[in-house]
Amino acid sequence: MAAVIGSLSRVANKVAKAPRVARRALSLHARQLLAASLGLVAFLGLTGIALDQAFQRTAISNLQERLQNDAYAYLGAFEFTRDSQLIEPPEGQAPDARFRQPGSGLYAVVRGKTLHWNSPSVLGRNLPEPELLKAGEQRFEPELEGFVDDKGIAHKYYRFSTGVAWEQGETGQEGTITRFTIAIYEDAEQLDRQVGVFRASLWGYLGMAAVLLLLVQMLVLRWSLQPLRVLESELSRVRRGVADRLSGRHPPELQQITDSINGLIESEYTHLDQSRNTLADLAHSLKTPLAVMRSRLDSGADEAELRSEVAAQIQRMNEIVSYQLSRAARSGHALFSAPISIEPRAEEIVASLEKVYIGKGVFCEFEVDADASFYGEIGDLQELLGNLLENAFKWAKQRVLLTVKVEPANGNRRPGVFFAIEDDGPGIPAENVDHLLQRGVRGDERVHGHGIGLAIVQDIVRAYRGELKVERSTELGGARFTVHFPPLF
């Protein structure tokens, strides 16, 4: 027995430690349909209950009014003898034909100290006796217990009764007063049958309305969630490589999401192209030093000369690798970085450049918005401002002007920013601008004039989807470099 208990215990421990299967989350369509269905059922249910109660109260009120009218109609037809005996009204004067039919469900009785009268319909029925009421007193009593018939069904009644003081005698003379109570009964089955017919119709129509509204709700949900299914299909196409981006045909609520996804996709494509270009540039740049060393080995140079040549080429390859690695590091731009204040970074860079070019006496003027921020990596901002400002300091005579303005954005997009760096140097001829900004030019070919810094600036601007322009400064007369980053996401 102990062994069996031990085995069961081990099995229980394994089951307890077994990983639970994660429940599959409900889809948005299922969530919306479930919520709408519950709300619709609750609304129609409460509406049905309210209508049922209102109909029942109205039916009871109408029944009370009808029984009261029957009582008054009988009182108008009553006659009494000199000794206060009731003279039965003719059958034709009964307010309803059912009063003349035994067991019809509508009954009238009169009770007094010496009066005892029943309508013909009371025959065979044991009705609850009415209480003798004061003159003018009225009473309506619902669902009084009656009798149980031979089928075992308990009959209940609604009763309206009123007290009457009937005065007899000639006009101007004091007569006798006969006090009695007239009561009108109606079988509750009549009202229950009406209420039952109404309820069957009510819940039938509400049920059909619920089914119809649920079908309409399903169609509405399917139509309203169609953009999400389209977005899912487009993402699947991008994942399979069939498409390279999401389309722009989406509702405004999804436009920001699709723009962000497209931005990430394009950023990945840009990073991939930059990595390929970096590897290609690195391979191309290393071919020459390797070819030089191969040729020196084949030429049979002495050991000292060979050592010197190999050291020089290794130093050159080290510089090439360092430069390409720095470019590759700068290619990893972050699209969703925290904002970086521009003015403090610009002041640091200008302070360093003024020390380097202290002999030229160049000074830099600032027109920078205090709220201007750069949404990206701090290294990219430093490279961008550093290369453009260093280029301006290099070619300026005395003055450099840095302008930074904020471009407001609508909605949830982050604001854009505009840079302008101007100098009072010789400027750049318009015919040389395209060549200066041409992609693929080797670094050592761009040392003359503005150097390799402009290639780095161009890569950064392109990665952040900005625009770089080279113009002539109308204020200082030299070159004017402008960089515009529009509002995004």
Buried (B, 14 or more C-beta within 10 A) or exposed (E): EEEEEEEEEEEEEEEEEEEEEEEEEEEEBEEBBEEBBEEBEEEBEEEBEEBBEEBBEEBBEEBBEBBBBBBEBBBEBBEBEEEBEBEBBEEEEBBBEBBBBEEBBBBBBBBBEEBEBBBBBBEEBEBBEBEBBEEEEEBBBEEBEBBEEEEEEEBBBBBBBBBBEBEEEEEEEEEEEBBBBBBBBBBBBBBBEBBEEBBEEBBEEBEEEBEEBBEEBBEEBEEEBEBBEBBEEBBEBBEEEEBEBBEEEBEEEBEBEBBBBBBEBBBEEBBEEBEEBBEEBBEEBBEEBEEBBEEBEEEEBEEEEBEEBBEEBEEBBEEBEEBBEEBBEBBBBEBEBEBBBBBEBBBEBBEEBBEEBEEEEBEBEEEBBEEBBBBBBEBBBBBBBBBBBBBBBBBBBEBBBBBBBBEEBEEEBBBBBBBBBBBBBEBBEEEEBEEBBEEEBEBEEBEEEBBBBBBBBBBBBBBBBBEBEBBBBEEBBBBBBBBBBBBBB
